[in-house]
Amino acid sequence: MHAVITGASSGIGEAAAREFARHGYKLTLVARRTDLLQSISETLGVETNIVTADLLDLENCTNWIDHAIQQLGNIDVFINNAGIEFIEKTVNVSNEQAEKLMTLNLLTPMRLINYILPKMLERASGTIVNISSVAGINPTPHMYHYSASKAALGAASESLHAELKGSGIHIITVYPGPVATPMEIRARGKLKSIMADNLPTGTPQKLAALIYNAVKKKEQRIIYPAFYTIARNFSPISQWITNTFTPKLK
């Protein structure tokens, strides 16, 4: 079995690599930092293909996929995890920053899906996992661009899940709330509030285990930590809490 993970050099991506390796998957790990990927791959104990790629380059973001298939075989699981998150007053975000975020969080995953989906359909087999965010179903102040990008990715992923029923291709949408990754810790550091410091927070390792189980059981979606199911099941209440109690930026 061959799993591809983008954004695999830290956080959720690294944890997913370790989880899938533990279950014997061959891995293609994709990120910008070759040194970090190499360091991780040396500890996994499975056949690993390292890809150093700039996924912001839309015209070339799929160039490595055919080689990965040649190296490790057909892709059974593709995890769209690479992304950018920042918490900032909207007026302080430049157009360049916004466009980079929207590209990596939305347009790149869609390009990658468009490239690998025909290959999976030919075999009538494969799973695509898209990492959205609770911020996509519960829009959050100071996360104007991030919320928009993750809402769009979540909607696209859920739409594709419905479209591909019966095709042999399974689509899983993951909605993480706060998870203790380097990116999350940096982003939350801008919030000045005891509430922000005490939000229910998950671990990358637990989320990675949930992703593996969802792939195995062909589940449709994951919301983690479970506390944040309120964002989907009780949206008006959740949105009122978010809008009322989101702390000011430092």
Phi, psi and omega in degrees: 000141186235121177245138176249133181230120174269155184063043190268004187274351179194175171058224183298321180297314178297316180298320177296320177301315181292322180293314181289326174297321180300333179260014171087010178289141163284147190231137163251119183251127187238130176190180179275332188263102180299320184297319179292318178298318180297316180299317179293314185299328182292345182254001189272329179075019176227165178294127188226137175248124181261131179236118173265115187216147172262098184285355173284345180274091187299325184289339184236009188288348179254003189298337185271350190292315181299320178295320178299320178293319177298323183286314191236002178095179182306147181276120179268324180225129178237118183252109176278093185245333184303138180189171178236138174227135168213150176251120186198152171299133187303322183291345180269357182267124180285160176300322180296315177299315181297317182291324176297316180297312181296326178294305186291324184278337186230303188290320178296311177304323180292321176298315181296317178298315181301331181278318186273337185299314178301325179293320177291321181295326177300325181265351185054042182201139175146158179229134174243128180247122179249124181270100175271224180191151171301329178297342177279336177254350177224079186309137193239131177305146180071008179229043184306308183285318181297313179301317180297315183295318183283330174297316181293318179295318178299316180296316178299318182294315179294322177298315181293323176304313181293319182297324189264008177304132179086357183270347187093353179257131183245134180245128179242131177251128183249129180243085177286138162275206177300125176231135189287074175250163177304320180295318180293318181296318178297316182294315184291338179299344180275350183267132182256091183189141172296325179301315180298325181286345186240018175297142174304123187231133180265183177243149177300325182295316179295318179296320179299320178296320177295322178296314179301314181296323178294321176297314182297319185264359180058048176283158184273322184207160175230132168240120186215138353300156187301334178309326188277005170298341175303328182296328180266319187276333181226060189304313181299318179295314181300318181292322177297316179300314181298312183293327184279322191247000175299125186286163176289155175286149177291000000 
